[in-house]
Amino acid sequence: MNISTQQNGAADYRFAKNFTLIITIIFLIGAACGINSWPYQAIIHNSNQSIISIIFGTFTNFSISFLLLFFASKASIKWRLALLVSGSLISFLCAFYFEIHHPIDWLLNQGAKGVMNLIGFYSIPACIYLLLRVTKIIPSTGNTIFNQNFTNLFWVAVLFTSFPFIALEIGIFFNPQVYDSYAMHWDGISKLNLDIHFYQFISDHYWLRFLVGSAYGLTPIGFLAASIKQLNGYPKHVASAARTWLILSGCALIAYSFFPITGPSYIFTKEHYAPSLVAWAKYPIDLIAGTTAPRNGMPSMHFAWILTSTILWWRSGSAWWSRTLFIITTCLTATATIFLGEHYVVDLIVAVPFALAAIALCTNTVNWSHPERKWTVLGGFLTWFVWVLVLRNLVPFAQSHPWFCWVMNGMTALVVILQCVAMKRFTSLAETPIEDINVESGAKSGFFTTFENKIGAMFFASGAATLIYHVLFVKKLALIFGNTSSTTLSVLAIFLGGIAIGTFVGGRFASQTKRPLFSYAVLHGLIAVYYIATPTILNLTQTIYVSLVSGLLPESPILYLFQLCLGTMVLVVPTVLIGATLPMLTQVLQNEKQRLGSQIALLYLVNTAGAAIGALLCNYLLVASIGVASTTLIAAMINLFVALGGLELNKKFTFSQANSPAIDALSVSNLNKLFIPVGLTTLFLGGALSMGIIVIYAHMLSIVAGNSTYTYGSILATSLAGLSIGSLISKKILANAKDNHLCWLAYCFLGLAICSFVSIYFWNTVPGYFASFVRHTIAQDFNVREAIRIVVCALIMVPPTIFIGVTYVIGLDLITQRATLNQIRMLGLGASLIAIGNMIGVMLFGFCLLSAVGGLSSIYVIAALSLILASSIIFLNRKEGMKIDVLAIILTASIGLLFYRMPLHYEAISSGANVDFKPHFFGKAIDHIENFGSGMTSVTQMDESGVKTLLANGEALGNNVWDGKITSQLGFAITSLLHQEKRGRALVVGYNTGLTSRMYKEAGFKDLDIAEPNKDIVLLANNYFGDVTRQVTSMQNVTLHTTDGRNMLLLSPQNQLYDVINVELNSIGEAGVASLYNQEFYQLAKAHMQADGILQQRLQLHYLNPTDILGIIATLRSEFNYVSLYRINDEGVLIATNDIRHKDANALAISAVNQNSSLVATLRHGKQSPEVIQKSILLDNQSIDRYVAKFETEPGTWISNDDNLRLEYSTPKGNANEATASYAKNIHLLEQFQSPKIATP
């Protein structure tokens, strides 16, 4: 092989195998979650078939692939003879099994199907041989590179065969609505729709039908054939067929989400699609919802496959007859695509520039600096994007102006011509990959060395443990300091501050130590010890906190100072230790062959990837399965294993200062003098902007995507995934020493600005996207809904964090490359500046800007600052070709101006579609307030009726309809008063529209405390629901506390006892709310109640699963001797007490209510009365005891506490239930335990 003109493709085949394995793992996870079917499930789904039939059917489906691979494997003559003999034997055995007495006649009668069956017989021994070959049971001979490539290709072919159907199935999951009507009208307007005579002609000829059908079904074989042809090497200007196969398929699947279609045969059925296409004009131009057919366009992936494989086959050098065969197959595939009703003609048109762009994208031997490659890729994908915009928005315009269709077709043809001209020049522009030359010469290739693999695995694991620890600490400190936005932001700021100190100190220590790997192991050992001690430390922290602040008001400023100090004391040790690990490991990996930035990229890549996995595992698996304490121990064990691994590696690792890279004087002199100041400034400001955008996006996602306990982990995981991808990209950038890295830094900030501007569009569309699943049966499962939320989080969080990840690594590379003598120390300084910037970003955007100007304006601020920072870097780094950079700045600013005029649709954002995936409309938003942690609180008003609704993140808290929602609210307010005649002190947890607080004050309580963590609810309720609240918070002896009910009781003096505690929270599924249904809260409540006090709590009867209701009641019953359940207008109210005299509604209490004229008048206004409420009891004390005893096999089985967090993780799953059905199911179960004396209302 002449390596100057050929490439062996080893890296491409290896990439294809790894890419395929990753996708397989993703599909397996998706199948486990119920998102897609299992690989190969479609083949063996028929349980009525025998094992022999399943095996035979499987090999028939993939027979050609196996035989092609067999003959490509260079099998010896003896193995080819063995294939012939064994295949013939299998065919006769199958004939005997299936009772075919004349097999030759049977095959002839079967026609084409018989040929496929015969091929299937021989594919079975071919597959067995291939498996033995790739597993090295049969030794391979010949060229080492060929054998490696062949093995990789075999696994790609075997795994990829299951991908297309699953991938299209996932398209159903992501895209509930399709644009078939738009594509059909476009074809009709341009006179390119299916001709009925053409359809009839093919239908009338069996062999023609067989040819077009086979061509369509066998399109992947074209890519396999091209990949096989390239096994021995291929021209350097030609893209790898294996790589292009996967990249093209991935790009097509992404494209399907922008313009999803199913094809006419699925919309109109296979029997009627042809006449329907002819009569296209009678159908409306509208989105089609509810179909469960695969989403397979636009563009047509089958046609793009065969077209691309034909081009690659042609360019790889081949005989004329084979080229002709590929061209004929391409034409037959295009015909089949239309004839079979799989696609529209416009799909084929768009597929051509799209396929050429994918080929150029995969031609890695042509540098990106060459405009031929750059514009071939951009031109193709941009043409596709223009088509998407036109088809989604301008079909009605084309209907009035048919000429526009041919303008688009002509533009596409011009782009294709220009792409072909540019690609023709690839021959002279291509360079032989260095990695391929190394492989030929016997040098080891790969992304990491073996030692780096082990170091990377350790840092991956430590990243996972760190995020598990962070998530747990946020939860536990919220229970101690209160579930408020200030607590969440403070914990995050302290965490980042500790990291900053750790990286700075660690950098100085690592630059001096002679045993960095040993020191790294010791650090993780100390972290593990601290994790193990965490439960004791947290208990001690709570004891100290309560002793210091007991009796202080929850909103007292001094309280925040105590929280900050105690939080710092708890977090500073582990975070400093964690921060010190980065410079320590970087010192370990430092060598003369690679610049330090590449090692930093590697460490950031694996650490953030591990952190993302840790966040997901903690969020969705660990805590929900084994509880907080055990999850903390798992994090400690991970760190302990990392420490042991470091000690083991240290035995074989020798470090000397000579390992430090020596940068020659010429290189140093050529480095821009601005590198260090620009780098340090960029790291600090980039850190602030990056954390600012994460805080703002987290706030916005809590509004539009949900505010359950799962949301925080999903946001963390997706943002960390973006950072990991950014680190991977930065490693590729740093590998090219010719690049101007300052320019890349500027481009990343421009990308961050563009992402910020474009996100405004997404905030408006996400609620509608959730609502579009209303008729989609696949979205009725919690796992599927949560996967949809994660995808939404990823689409919004990943793009900006990719740019952030690149800026971190390149910024650190800039400053370390300049600092020739103290690179590790400079790394510590730079990393600490990132963390300090992160901390300032949290405080600036979380505490200040968000509350002051709102989420939308904060996004504008981040985008503007990113644009200014990028412009400053570009103008400071003056260079040739600066006109392009200035053009990029102008383009970014133009995009900003375009989106600046786009308002947020507050009606849609506050619609609550994220809760139950249904559209809701509460009226026009007349006011709203945003706040981190509490999200967005808004008031809507219906124009016609004037009904006002108070909403928190889309959840309706109440309205002003006295004969509707207020009737239920009056029931919530008055139930406890029928059990308690005393009117000393009362506590209301949850303000809502203020009705309960008002009723308690009217009832005559001398002192009334109100605990509401969201001050915006109180403000809007008082401003817009004055007839309901009567401004109760301004009345004498009424005290409003801006905190949650649990923190309120924790801070209350021991002698402050309540006669009634009323917990009236709207949704238990919201983050932090379930802690007020845990055993520890009931213990607190009991400790702060009079001996004959009453605890009242709202119980959801809709949505919740029966086990959730059982858990709530069993937990409450574990602390109170007497518990009863009322049903008031389809809502549940729990009453609990330890005093036997107050376990039921009593005459004294009822008399006290009836004698209160103000209270009676309010009840009459809302069509409510004590008598009606008294009759609404569903389960009395004895019924509750029977109910709990029935299901509680062991004491405490169903109890929810701060360790198992059972309710926090289970109740959000209930939102996937249908409201009416779940209510009926729960009531039916509860009524089985009613006492005979209680009549069902």
Buried (B, 14 or more C-beta within 10 A) or exposed (E): EEBEEBBBBBBBBBBBBBBBEEBBEBBBEBBEBBBBBBBBBBBBEEEEEEEEBBBBBBBBBBBBBBBBBBEBBBBEEEBBEBBEEBBBEBBEEBBEEEEBEEBEEBBEEEEBEBEBBBBBBBBBBBBBBBEEBBEEEBEBEEBEBBBBBBBBBBBBBBBBBBBBBBBBBBBBBBBBBBBBBBBBBBBBBBEBBBBEEEBEEBEEEEEBBEBBBBBBBBBBBBBBBBBBBBBBBBBBBBBBBBBBBBBBBBBBBEBBBBBBBBBBBBBBEEEEBBEBBBEBEEBEEEBBEEBEBBBBBBBBBBBBBBBBBBBBBBBBEBEEEEEEBBBEBBBBBBBBBBBBBBBBBBBBBBBBBBBBBBBBBBBBBBEEEBEBBBBBBBBBBBBBBBBBEBBEEBBEEBBEEEEBBEEBBEBBEEBBEBBEEBBEBBBEBBEBBEBBBBBBEEEEEEBBBEEBEBBBBBBBBBBBBBBBBBBBBBBBBBBBBBBBBBBBBBBBBBBBBBBBBBBBBBBBBBBEBEBBBBBBBBBBBBBBBBBBBBBEBBEBBBEBBEEEBEEBBBBBEEBBEBBBEBBBBBBBBBBBBBBBBBBBBBBBBBBEEBBBBBBBBBBBBBBBBBBBBBBBBBBBEBBBEBBBBEBBBBBBBBBBBBBBBBBEBBEEBEBEEEEBBEBEEEEEEEBBEBBBEBBBBBBBBBBBBBBBBBBBBBBBBBBBBBBBBBBBBBBBBBBBBBBBBBBBBBBEBBBEEEBEBBBBBBBBBBBBBBBBBBBBEBBBBBBBBBBBBBEBEBBEBBBBBBBBBBBBBBBBBBBBBBBBBBBBBBBBBBBBBBBBEBBBBBBBBBBBBBBBBBBBBBBBBBBEBBBEBBBBBBBBBBBBBBBBBBBBBBEEBEEEEEEEBEEBBEEBBEBBEEBEEEEBBBBBBBBBBBBBBBBBEBBEBEBBBBBBBBBBBBBBBBEEEEBBBBBBBBBBBBBBBBEBBBBBBBBBBBBBBBBBBBBBBBBBBBBBBBBBBBBBBBBBBEBBBBBBBBBBBBBBBBEBBEEBBBEBBEEEEBEBBBBBBBBBBBBBEEEBBBBBBBBBBBBBBBBBBBBBBBBBBBBBBBEBBBEBBBBBBBBBBBBBBBBBBBBBBBBBBBBBEBBBBBBBBEBBBBBBBBBEEBBBBBEEBBEBBBEBEEBBEBBEBBEBBBEBBBEBBBBBBBBBBBBBEEBBEEEEEBBBBBBBBBBBBBBBBBBBBBBEEBBEBBBEBBBEBBEEEBEEE
